[in-house]
Amino acid sequence: MKYNEISHFSHTEHKLRFEYSEFPFKCDGCKEVGIGSRYKCSICDFDLHMHCAMITSPTLHHPFYTKCNFQFMSKPPGDTPRYCNACEKDVSGFLYHCKACGFDLHPCCAKLPLLLDDGEVKLYLYRKVSSPCHRCGRKGRSWSYRSKCKNYNLHVACVRDMLVENWHEVCVKGRGVNSNIPSLRNTLYTPHSSRRSKGKVKKCCEIAGLAVQVVISAVLGDPTALIAGIVGSFMSRAS
């Protein structure tokens, strides 16, 4: 459920208004990058992901960790650096923490759908997969989305890498500011056999491109976001 305006414990000075933006932002809750739907205080330039703004329960149970009881926390416990068990990125803000096991999850990672289906591509979330990632070409690493046909696999960590790298280029270095959403074209590892026909390779890349779009939307905490421009046709033009 979306509300046009909410009050939030992390920003008591003003109310936050719901808005959609194609410009990257840094969430002031979990400290991670975001694009699309958010709650924002324009006066203070304060932003929250949807999942960071709408904390509906202080506890969370995840099917990957059936023995864990995750508790929401506004900051990591203790002084030791911590990382998210889903994307393997640092945890420096909002998180779900299991005291018994020591596991941590970013709010957006904790709410990643087990199944992504955009009508053309079905992707299933796995804790670990044995096939190489289309982004880095490596196996293992973090949670992954894998297609039903098992030909397409993308680490959640790699999606975050792509987003952070492009957010840094646009917002920190000031490059490409004329384009709202940074392009991720030519950033994927494509292990195609040289014996494949050009037509088959193109079709394979088009499907993989659709898969990446769906995964990026989910990782941003906004599965319905219309952010296809992030990926565009970067893979469909492969040769």
HELIX and SHEET records of a PDB file:
HELIX    1   1 MET A   50  ALA A   53  1                                   4    
HELIX    2   2 PRO A  107  ALA A  110  1                                   4    
HELIX    3   3 VAL A  156  TRP A  167  1                                  12    
HELIX    4   4 HIS A  168  VAL A  172  3                                   5    
HELIX    5   5 LYS A  198  VAL A  219  1                                  22    
HELIX    6   6 ALA A  228  ILE A  230  5                                   3    
SHEET    1   A 4 GLU A   5  HIS A   8  0                                        
SHEET    2   A 4 HIS A  11  LYS A  26 -1                                        
SHEET    3   A 4 VAL A  33  CYS A  41 -1                                        
SHEET    4   A 4 PHE A  46  LEU A  48 -1                                        
SHEET    1   B 4 THR A  59  HIS A  62  0                                        
SHEET    2   B 4 TYR A  65  MET A  73 -1                                        
SHEET    3   B 4 LEU A  95  HIS A  97 -1                                        
SHEET    4   B 4 ASP A 104  LEU A 105 -1                                        
SHEET    1   C 2 ARG A  82  TYR A  83  0                                        
SHEET    2   C 2 ASP A  90  VAL A  91 -1                                        
SHEET    1   D 4 LEU A 115  ASP A 117  0                                        
SHEET    2   D 4 LYS A 122  TYR A 126 -1                                        
SHEET    3   D 4 SER A 144  SER A 147 -1                                        
SHEET    4   D 4 ASN A 153  HIS A 155 -1                                        
END                                                                             
